[in-house]
Amino acid sequence: MSADSVHALGEPHKHVVHIDDEGSKTGMWLFLFTELLLFGGLFLIYGVYRSMHEPSFHHAAAELNVAMGVTNTIVLLTSSLTMVMSVSALQRNQVGRSMGFLIATLLLSAVFLVIKYFEWSAKYSHGIFPGNDHLAELPAGEGLFFSLYFMMTGLHGVHVVIGMAVMLLVLAKIRSGSVAAGNFRMLEYTGLYWHLVDLIWIFLLPLFYLTT
């Protein structure tokens, strides 16, 4: 077989890889868009109820720990930075640095969840949690506020856990060499997802913690 024939056979294969890569990018952006629609709908519901019970929402928000909310914001923003540095390091074939920054992102994610655990525990100790009679006895607006608070921050927490699970998977693939400088898309897409998780929290912070 001539060199020209080999080249001709190779071209379609390169084209298929390009199409697959573009398809995965499109799929990822569509997934992120559906996530934005999900939380966007919840933000809209929050806005409607807040307009109906604004004094009660302000009163309920005063019971949240603003210091914890702001600290968690700093933690997540820092984790976004370490994620960017992990992707950048892998693109430069600095595998060790990439893994180190990804582990740092995982640790920061864990810190976020630990802080959230203590925050939720404080509410639980005061009988403020879904399904509790005390929550049902609160004024309608305050009950709605805390119901939305637990639902939206809880859903966000689930997304944090999913992100951590994916990061662990990517970390294992980087260690094995299946995700590397020439094939870093999986880490890049994980980073995009993580930035979305951070962005959602940036919206949750003023809605719940800074509404007093």
Backbone hydrogen bonds, N-H to C=O, Kabsch-Sander energy under -0.5 kcal/mol:
donor,donor_aa,acceptor,acceptor_aa,energy
6,V,2,S,-2.1
7,H,3,A,-2.5
8,A,4,D,-2.4
9,L,5,S,-2.1
10,G,6,V,-1.8
11,E,7,H,-1.5
13,H,9,L,-0.7
14,K,10,G,-1.9
15,H,11,E,-2.1
16,V,12,P,-2.3
17,V,13,H,-2.0
18,H,14,K,-2.0
19,I,15,H,-2.3
20,D,16,V,-2.7
21,D,17,V,-2.4
22,E,18,H,-2.3
23,G,19,I,-2.6
24,S,20,D,-2.3
25,K,21,D,-1.9
26,T,22,E,-2.4
27,G,23,G,-2.5
28,M,24,S,-2.2
29,W,25,K,-2.4
30,L,26,T,-2.2
31,F,27,G,-2.2
32,L,28,M,-2.5
33,F,29,W,-2.0
34,T,30,L,-2.1
35,E,31,F,-1.8
36,L,32,L,-2.1
37,L,33,F,-2.1
38,L,34,T,-2.2
39,F,35,E,-2.4
40,G,36,L,-2.6
41,G,37,L,-2.2
42,L,38,L,-1.5
43,F,39,F,-2.8
44,L,40,G,-2.0
45,I,41,G,-2.2
46,Y,42,L,-2.5
47,G,43,F,-2.4
48,V,44,L,-2.1
49,Y,45,I,-2.4
50,R,46,Y,-2.7
51,S,47,G,-2.0
52,M,48,V,-1.1
53,H,49,Y,-1.8
57,F,53,H,-2.4
58,H,54,E,-2.2
59,H,55,P,-2.1
60,A,56,S,-2.6
61,A,57,F,-2.4
62,A,58,H,-1.2
63,E,60,A,-1.7
64,L,61,A,-1.6
66,V,64,L,-1.0
69,G,65,N,-1.9
70,V,66,V,-2.8
71,T,67,A,-2.4
72,N,68,M,-2.6
73,T,69,G,-1.5
74,I,70,V,-2.2
75,V,71,T,-2.4
76,L,72,N,-2.5
77,L,73,T,-2.5
78,T,74,I,-2.2
79,S,75,V,-2.0
80,S,76,L,-1.9
81,L,77,L,-1.6
82,T,78,T,-2.3
83,M,79,S,-1.9
84,V,80,S,-2.2
85,M,81,L,-2.2
86,S,82,T,-1.8
87,V,83,M,-2.3
88,S,84,V,-2.5
89,A,85,M,-2.3
90,L,86,S,-2.1
91,Q,87,V,-2.1
92,R,88,S,-1.2
93,N,90,L,-1.8
94,Q,89,A,-3.1
95,V,93,N,-1.2
98,S,94,Q,-2.4
99,M,95,V,-2.6
100,G,96,G,-2.2
101,F,97,R,-2.6
102,L,98,S,-2.1
103,I,99,M,-2.5
104,A,100,G,-2.1
105,T,101,F,-2.0
106,L,102,L,-2.0
107,L,103,I,-2.5
108,L,104,A,-2.4
109,S,105,T,-2.1
110,A,106,L,-2.1
111,V,107,L,-2.2
112,F,108,L,-2.2
113,L,109,S,-2.0
114,V,110,A,-2.4
115,I,111,V,-2.5
116,K,112,F,-2.3
117,Y,113,L,-2.3
118,F,114,V,-2.2
119,E,115,I,-2.1
120,W,116,K,-2.8
121,S,117,Y,-2.5
122,A,118,F,-1.8
123,K,119,E,-1.5
124,Y,120,W,-2.5
125,S,121,S,-2.4
126,H,122,A,-0.8
126,H,123,K,-0.6
127,G,124,Y,-1.8
128,I,123,K,-2.8
129,F,127,G,-1.0
132,N,129,F,-1.9
136,A,132,N,-1.5
137,E,133,D,-1.5
138,L,134,H,-0.7
138,L,135,L,-0.8
143,G,139,P,-2.6
144,L,140,A,-2.2
145,F,141,G,-2.2
146,F,142,E,-2.4
147,S,143,G,-2.1
148,L,144,L,-2.7
149,Y,145,F,-2.5
150,F,146,F,-2.6
151,M,147,S,-2.2
152,M,148,L,-3.0
153,T,149,Y,-2.3
154,G,150,F,-1.6
155,L,151,M,-2.3
156,H,152,M,-2.1
157,G,153,T,-2.2
158,V,154,G,-2.0
159,H,155,L,-1.7
160,V,156,H,-1.9
161,V,157,G,-2.3
162,I,158,V,-2.4
163,G,159,H,-2.4
164,M,160,V,-2.3
165,A,161,V,-2.2
166,V,162,I,-2.4
167,M,163,G,-2.4
168,L,164,M,-2.2
169,L,165,A,-1.8
170,V,166,V,-2.7
171,L,167,M,-2.7
172,A,168,L,-2.0
173,K,169,L,-1.9
174,I,170,V,-2.6
175,R,171,L,-2.2
176,S,172,A,-1.9
177,G,173,K,-1.1
178,S,173,K,-1.3
179,V,173,K,-1.5
180,A,178,S,-0.5
180,A,183,N,-0.7
183,N,180,A,-1.4
188,E,184,F,-2.3
189,Y,185,R,-3.0
190,T,186,M,-1.8
191,G,187,L,-2.2
192,L,188,E,-2.0
193,Y,189,Y,-2.3
194,W,190,T,-2.3
195,H,191,G,-2.4
196,L,192,L,-1.7
197,V,193,Y,-2.1
198,D,194,W,-2.2
199,L,195,H,-2.5
200,I,196,L,-2.5
201,W,197,V,-1.6
202,I,198,D,-1.9
203,F,199,L,-1.2
204,L,200,I,-2.0
205,L,201,W,-2.5
207,L,203,F,-1.4
208,F,204,L,-2.2
209,Y,204,L,-0.6
209,Y,205,L,-2.3
210,L,205,L,-1.2
